[in-house]
Amino acid sequence: EAAIGGHPDARAMLGAIEGHDGNVERSVKHFIIAASNGEIESMKMVRKGYETGVVSKEEFASALRAHQAAIDSTKSPQRDEWERSLGGRSHQQTGKMT
């Protein structure tokens, strides 16, 4: 339900499960959706898929643009200040949310 509701981490988990079960196309779709919503590890998986030929150039480029837009949409002076207080680490690197 969380994945359908748009939770990027849930989508990433579904991508991992589908990949483990051998459902590569479904796995890639979940990773692309999660990456498009700003999930960093999913973007890495999409890149790996592109490098191995499982993800097309167009899919990769589209996911990368959407990923960057999602990341940019969360930027604010307050978040930047908070990340500076962590020594440059983001909430995704620390596991903490703002």
PyRosetta script that sets phi, psi and omega in degrees:
from pyrosetta import init, pose_from_sequence

init()
pose = pose_from_sequence("EAAIGGHPDARAMLGAIEGHDGNVERSVKHFIIAASNGEIESMKMVRKGYETGVVSKEEFASALRAHQAAIDSTKSPQRDEWERSLGGRSHQQTGKMT")
pose.set_psi(1, -38.5)
pose.set_omega(1, -179.6)
pose.set_phi(2, -63.9)
pose.set_psi(2, -39.3)
pose.set_omega(2, 180.0)
pose.set_phi(3, -64.4)
pose.set_psi(3, -44.1)
pose.set_omega(3, 178.9)
pose.set_phi(4, -63.7)
pose.set_psi(4, -33.5)
pose.set_omega(4, 178.5)
pose.set_phi(5, -74.6)
pose.set_psi(5, -5.0)
pose.set_omega(5, 174.8)
pose.set_phi(6, 100.6)
pose.set_psi(6, 11.0)
pose.set_omega(6, 179.8)
pose.set_phi(7, -75.1)
pose.set_psi(7, 113.9)
pose.set_omega(7, -175.1)
pose.set_phi(8, -58.9)
pose.set_psi(8, -38.1)
pose.set_omega(8, -179.9)
pose.set_phi(9, -65.7)
pose.set_psi(9, -37.0)
pose.set_omega(9, 177.4)
pose.set_phi(10, -66.3)
pose.set_psi(10, -40.0)
pose.set_omega(10, 176.5)
pose.set_phi(11, -62.4)
pose.set_psi(11, -42.3)
pose.set_omega(11, 179.1)
pose.set_phi(12, -61.8)
pose.set_psi(12, -41.3)
pose.set_omega(12, 178.9)
pose.set_phi(13, -63.4)
pose.set_psi(13, -42.8)
pose.set_omega(13, 176.8)
pose.set_phi(14, -61.8)
pose.set_psi(14, -38.9)
pose.set_omega(14, 177.2)
pose.set_phi(15, -60.5)
pose.set_psi(15, -42.7)
pose.set_omega(15, 179.1)
pose.set_phi(16, -65.6)
pose.set_psi(16, -42.9)
pose.set_omega(16, -179.7)
pose.set_phi(17, -64.4)
pose.set_psi(17, -46.3)
pose.set_omega(17, 179.9)
pose.set_phi(18, -62.8)
pose.set_psi(18, -39.9)
pose.set_omega(18, 177.7)
pose.set_phi(19, -63.8)
pose.set_psi(19, -42.6)
pose.set_omega(19, 178.3)
pose.set_phi(20, -62.1)
pose.set_psi(20, -35.0)
pose.set_omega(20, 179.8)
pose.set_phi(21, -82.1)
pose.set_psi(21, -0.6)
pose.set_omega(21, 177.7)
pose.set_phi(22, 87.1)
pose.set_psi(22, 8.0)
pose.set_omega(22, 179.0)
pose.set_phi(23, -91.9)
pose.set_psi(23, 75.0)
pose.set_omega(23, -171.6)
pose.set_phi(24, -61.3)
pose.set_psi(24, -46.3)
pose.set_omega(24, -178.5)
pose.set_phi(25, -60.9)
pose.set_psi(25, -43.7)
pose.set_omega(25, 179.0)
pose.set_phi(26, -67.1)
pose.set_psi(26, -39.0)
pose.set_omega(26, 178.2)
pose.set_phi(27, -59.5)
pose.set_psi(27, -48.1)
pose.set_omega(27, -179.4)
pose.set_phi(28, -60.2)
pose.set_psi(28, -42.9)
pose.set_omega(28, 179.7)
pose.set_phi(29, -60.2)
pose.set_psi(29, -43.9)
pose.set_omega(29, 178.8)
pose.set_phi(30, -64.2)
pose.set_psi(30, -43.4)
pose.set_omega(30, 179.4)
pose.set_phi(31, -64.2)
pose.set_psi(31, -38.3)
pose.set_omega(31, 178.8)
pose.set_phi(32, -64.4)
pose.set_psi(32, -43.6)
pose.set_omega(32, 179.1)
pose.set_phi(33, -63.2)
pose.set_psi(33, -45.7)
pose.set_omega(33, 179.9)
pose.set_phi(34, -63.6)
pose.set_psi(34, -43.3)
pose.set_omega(34, 178.7)
pose.set_phi(35, -62.2)
pose.set_psi(35, -39.6)
pose.set_omega(35, 179.7)
pose.set_phi(36, -65.8)
pose.set_psi(36, -19.1)
pose.set_omega(36, 177.0)
pose.set_phi(37, -99.9)
pose.set_psi(37, 13.6)
pose.set_omega(37, 172.4)
pose.set_phi(38, 95.3)
pose.set_psi(38, 6.1)
pose.set_omega(38, -178.5)
pose.set_phi(39, -78.3)
pose.set_psi(39, 115.1)
pose.set_omega(39, -170.3)
pose.set_phi(40, -65.6)
pose.set_psi(40, -47.6)
pose.set_omega(40, -177.7)
pose.set_phi(41, -62.8)
pose.set_psi(41, -34.2)
pose.set_omega(41, 176.9)
pose.set_phi(42, -66.6)
pose.set_psi(42, -36.6)
pose.set_omega(42, 176.9)
pose.set_phi(43, -63.6)
pose.set_psi(43, -37.5)
pose.set_omega(43, 176.8)
pose.set_phi(44, -63.6)
pose.set_psi(44, -39.4)
pose.set_omega(44, 178.8)
pose.set_phi(45, -67.4)
pose.set_psi(45, -38.5)
pose.set_omega(45, 177.3)
pose.set_phi(46, -63.7)
pose.set_psi(46, -42.2)
pose.set_omega(46, 177.5)
pose.set_phi(47, -60.9)
pose.set_psi(47, -44.4)
pose.set_omega(47, 177.9)
pose.set_phi(48, -61.6)
pose.set_psi(48, -39.6)
pose.set_omega(48, 177.2)
pose.set_phi(49, -62.4)
pose.set_psi(49, -39.5)
pose.set_omega(49, 177.2)
pose.set_phi(50, -65.2)
pose.set_psi(50, -44.8)
pose.set_omega(50, -178.5)
pose.set_phi(51, -63.3)
pose.set_psi(51, -28.9)
pose.set_omega(51, -179.8)
pose.set_phi(52, -96.8)
pose.set_psi(52, -0.8)
pose.set_omega(52, 176.4)
pose.set_phi(53, 89.4)
pose.set_psi(53, 5.9)
pose.set_omega(53, 179.5)
pose.set_phi(54, -82.0)
pose.set_psi(54, -30.0)
pose.set_omega(54, 179.6)
pose.set_phi(55, -110.0)
pose.set_psi(55, 132.6)
pose.set_omega(55, -179.6)
pose.set_phi(56, -73.7)
pose.set_psi(56, 162.9)
pose.set_omega(56, 177.6)
pose.set_phi(57, -59.1)
pose.set_psi(57, -41.0)
pose.set_omega(57, -179.6)
pose.set_phi(58, -66.1)
pose.set_psi(58, -43.1)
pose.set_omega(58, 178.6)
pose.set_phi(59, -63.4)
pose.set_psi(59, -43.1)
pose.set_omega(59, 179.7)
pose.set_phi(60, -62.8)
pose.set_psi(60, -47.9)
pose.set_omega(60, -178.7)
pose.set_phi(61, -62.0)
pose.set_psi(61, -43.0)
pose.set_omega(61, 179.3)
pose.set_phi(62, -63.6)
pose.set_psi(62, -45.5)
pose.set_omega(62, 179.1)
pose.set_phi(63, -63.7)
pose.set_psi(63, -39.8)
pose.set_omega(63, 179.8)
pose.set_phi(64, -64.3)
pose.set_psi(64, -43.9)
pose.set_omega(64, 177.5)
pose.set_phi(65, -62.3)
pose.set_psi(65, -45.4)
pose.set_omega(65, -179.5)
pose.set_phi(66, -65.8)
pose.set_psi(66, -39.6)
pose.set_omega(66, 178.6)
pose.set_phi(67, -60.7)
pose.set_psi(67, -47.8)
pose.set_omega(67, -179.8)
pose.set_phi(68, -63.1)
pose.set_psi(68, -39.7)
pose.set_omega(68, 178.3)
pose.set_phi(69, -63.7)
pose.set_psi(69, -40.1)
pose.set_omega(69, 178.4)
pose.set_phi(70, -65.1)
pose.set_psi(70, -42.0)
pose.set_omega(70, 178.3)
pose.set_phi(71, -64.5)
pose.set_psi(71, -45.5)
pose.set_omega(71, -179.6)
pose.set_phi(72, -62.2)
pose.set_psi(72, -34.0)
pose.set_omega(72, -177.2)
pose.set_phi(73, -70.1)
pose.set_psi(73, -16.5)
pose.set_omega(73, 179.7)
pose.set_phi(74, -95.0)
pose.set_psi(74, -2.6)
pose.set_omega(74, -177.4)
pose.set_phi(75, -76.1)
pose.set_psi(75, 140.9)
pose.set_omega(75, 175.2)
pose.set_phi(76, -156.8)
pose.set_psi(76, 158.9)
pose.set_omega(76, 177.7)
pose.set_phi(77, -58.9)
pose.set_psi(77, -37.0)
pose.set_omega(77, -179.7)
pose.set_phi(78, -66.2)
pose.set_psi(78, -42.6)
pose.set_omega(78, 179.4)
pose.set_phi(79, -66.2)
pose.set_psi(79, -41.0)
pose.set_omega(79, 178.7)
pose.set_phi(80, -60.9)
pose.set_psi(80, -41.3)
pose.set_omega(80, 178.9)
pose.set_phi(81, -65.1)
pose.set_psi(81, -42.1)
pose.set_omega(81, 179.1)
pose.set_phi(82, -62.7)
pose.set_psi(82, -43.7)
pose.set_omega(82, 179.0)
pose.set_phi(83, -65.5)
pose.set_psi(83, -35.8)
pose.set_omega(83, 175.8)
pose.set_phi(84, -62.9)
pose.set_psi(84, -37.3)
pose.set_omega(84, 179.4)
pose.set_phi(85, -66.8)
pose.set_psi(85, -20.6)
pose.set_omega(85, 177.0)
pose.set_phi(86, -90.5)
pose.set_psi(86, 4.7)
pose.set_omega(86, -178.8)
pose.set_phi(87, 80.2)
pose.set_psi(87, 28.7)
pose.set_omega(87, 177.3)
pose.set_phi(88, 91.3)
pose.set_psi(88, -2.7)
pose.set_omega(88, 178.9)
pose.set_phi(89, -84.6)
pose.set_psi(89, 142.1)
pose.set_omega(89, 179.1)
pose.set_phi(90, -88.9)
pose.set_psi(90, 171.4)
pose.set_omega(90, 176.7)
pose.set_phi(91, -61.3)
pose.set_psi(91, -28.9)
pose.set_omega(91, 179.8)
pose.set_phi(92, -71.3)
pose.set_psi(92, -27.1)
pose.set_omega(92, 178.9)
pose.set_phi(93, -83.2)
pose.set_psi(93, -24.9)
pose.set_omega(93, -177.6)
pose.set_phi(94, -99.5)
pose.set_psi(94, -18.2)
pose.set_omega(94, -176.6)
pose.set_phi(95, 84.5)
pose.set_psi(95, 2.9)
pose.set_omega(95, -179.4)
pose.set_phi(96, -101.3)
pose.set_psi(96, 145.9)
pose.set_omega(96, 178.8)
pose.set_phi(97, -109.0)
pose.set_psi(97, 153.8)
pose.set_omega(97, 176.4)
pose.set_phi(98, -94.5)
pose.dump_pdb("model.pdb")
